[in-house]
Amino acid sequence: MQTILIFVLFAAALVYLGWRAYKRFVVTDTGCRKGCGCAADSRSSVRRAS
């Protein structure tokens, strides 16, 4: 039983790391994600109150 639990946890960790690597290397949007307003699409940028 313990072996199965360890295998499931290890597999979950590998899936999580794979997902993080995928999100890091596959860019799906433009802009720098800092919220500075430099995104190409004006709807995706964050507007600050003046």
C-alpha positions as CSV (number, residue, x, y, z in Angstrom):
1,M,0.0,0.0,0.0
2,Q,2.8,2.4,0.8
3,T,4.5,1.7,-2.5
4,I,1.4,2.6,-4.4
5,L,1.0,5.8,-2.4
6,I,4.6,6.8,-3.1
7,F,4.2,6.0,-6.8
8,V,1.1,8.2,-7.0
9,L,2.8,11.1,-5.2
10,F,5.8,10.8,-7.5
11,A,3.7,10.7,-10.6
12,A,1.7,13.7,-9.4
13,A,5.0,15.6,-8.8
14,L,6.2,14.7,-12.3
15,V,3.0,15.9,-13.9
16,Y,3.1,19.1,-12.0
17,L,6.8,19.8,-13.0
18,G,5.9,18.9,-16.6
19,W,3.0,21.3,-16.6
20,R,5.2,24.1,-15.1
21,A,7.9,23.5,-17.8
22,Y,5.3,23.5,-20.5
23,K,3.8,26.8,-19.3
24,R,7.3,28.4,-19.1
25,F,8.4,27.5,-22.6
26,V,5.1,27.8,-24.5
27,V,4.1,31.4,-24.8
28,T,0.4,31.8,-25.6
29,D,0.0,35.6,-25.2
30,T,1.9,38.8,-25.7
31,G,3.2,41.3,-23.2
32,C,5.5,40.8,-20.3
33,R,2.9,39.8,-17.6
34,K,4.1,42.5,-15.2
35,G,0.9,44.6,-15.5
36,C,2.8,47.6,-16.8
37,G,0.5,48.1,-19.8
38,C,2.9,46.9,-22.5
39,A,0.6,44.2,-23.8
40,A,-0.3,44.4,-27.5
41,D,-4.0,43.9,-26.6
42,S,-5.4,46.9,-24.6
43,R,-8.0,44.7,-22.9
44,S,-5.3,42.4,-21.4
45,S,-3.2,45.3,-19.9
46,V,-3.8,46.5,-16.4
47,R,-4.9,50.2,-16.2
48,R,-3.8,52.1,-13.2
49,A,-5.9,54.9,-11.6
50,S,-4.3,58.3,-12.1
